[in-house]
Amino acid sequence: MSEAALGQVLRQDRGRLLAALVSRVGDFQKAEDALQEAATSALVHWARAGVPASPLGWLLRAALRKAIDGYRRDATLSRHRDAIAVLSEEEAADPDPQTIPDDRLRLIFTCCHPALEEKTRVALTLRSLCGLSTPQVAAVFLDAEPTMGQRLSRAKAKITAARIPFVVPGPEDLPDRLNSVLTTVYLIFTAGYTQGPETGIDLCTEAIFLARLLVQLAPDQPEVEAALALLLLTHARAAARNGPDGQTLPPARQDRSLWNRTELDEGFQLLDHAIARRAPGPFQLKAAIAALHADASGPDWPQIAALYARLLDFEPTPVVTLNHAVALAEAGHPAQALAQVQQLERQLSDYQPFHAVMADLLARTGQNEPAKAAYDQAIARAASPADRAFLMQRRQGLG
Amino acid sequence: MKYMITLYAAPGAEPGYGTPEFDAMMGEYMTLGEGMPGVATFLAGEGLQGVETATTLRKRGGKIETMDGPFAETREHLGGFYLIEAADLDAALRFAAEIPAARYGSVEVRPVMEY
């Protein structure tokens, strides 16, 4: 009973607690150790005396005491005298977690700091903000648990040693740093979207939770609103993205009755809000593209192509160039699209969609033999049997 | 907190001596940090002569071995360093971003050990 209560508090409010502790203890690793120790003693105390009226308050206070103990045990005590004095004051004041400031925004900026590797940012965010356990984070990456444990420990050690600050960046750094946070959230979402629920953890839901948290904690930021819009507009089509035989369907060929209307409406509304703020950014462009794909009258390809061209200004990557070419072809310019895709051969030769797009564009421009060769490449790299079957059917259509 | 910033670049990557670009670059090095008061304090910094002047030494079993050349044979060589005092990594990175070598090479930022 008390164990279930503890599990629920930690699942739901671990981020809030950890953020409050990091800001008070001043050290990521020490804060997490203190929270861990507090959870361990909660198991004993709650089983004996029952679950306290405010489990969150109990944990925060216990963790502050553990942090003070931790500093006292430390051999280099003189350096910690100030920290102990501050923490003792905090602890005596009996902070109420419902009324203390929510420090999770600072926590997510620290977890997604560009001085950490991208994979580490994702792992640390899932562990710290979403409350996933280390084994669960390991499962997400198909990593062994000790390997993931080491990665997380190294990250926390670097945060302390290199003094990665626990702050919301100032206006000068904010756009880049916010983009790093939103990209991390988006990576979590796409991992969930491609992986499906195999690991037992719904990463799409976690990503949407994070994006909602950011909208709440960093209001009036068009890129944040657009990131949530992008996730919702994509997630709304999740149930319809595969045909009956498992084959991947583009939005235009999906059964619209399977789309989630509530998520679509919320996504459209958020995007409108974001665009009205007149400060364009990559997530607004991506969300606008997702919105055009979901349009009731079918996708407006010239408009989508124009948005991809604009996105290239922010993200001049081969994959964005490929997507731009697809939109160009759909808008009636297959030859121009083909020329653009052929430039990407060297960079994307291992990327399955590159070969599928190349094959389609060659076929559209009447080059059947090269198109067949490109289909063979795409078929060899196909992600599912249904996708392979679809590509083989297209290849056979060329005679 | 103190940070050591080491500058790496491939030989010939920086503007050539005697060009206006070289003079502009040297001007930037001379005034580095002046436009960022409060971000970081300059403690020390030097530029190094080319890797062809480097000698690497190690001592094994009491015996000194010396080798001509740098410790690591890489395309980009250590060319200089800064020692700065900054409040946190963000401030140190802001200083590092203004170093001309960041444009034509790479700069590495590392916290200095505290005893």
Interface residues (C-beta under 8 A of the other chain):
Chain A: H113 A115 A161 A162 R163 I164 P165 V167 P169 D173
Chain B: M1 A87 D88 L89 D90 L93 R94 V109 R110 P111
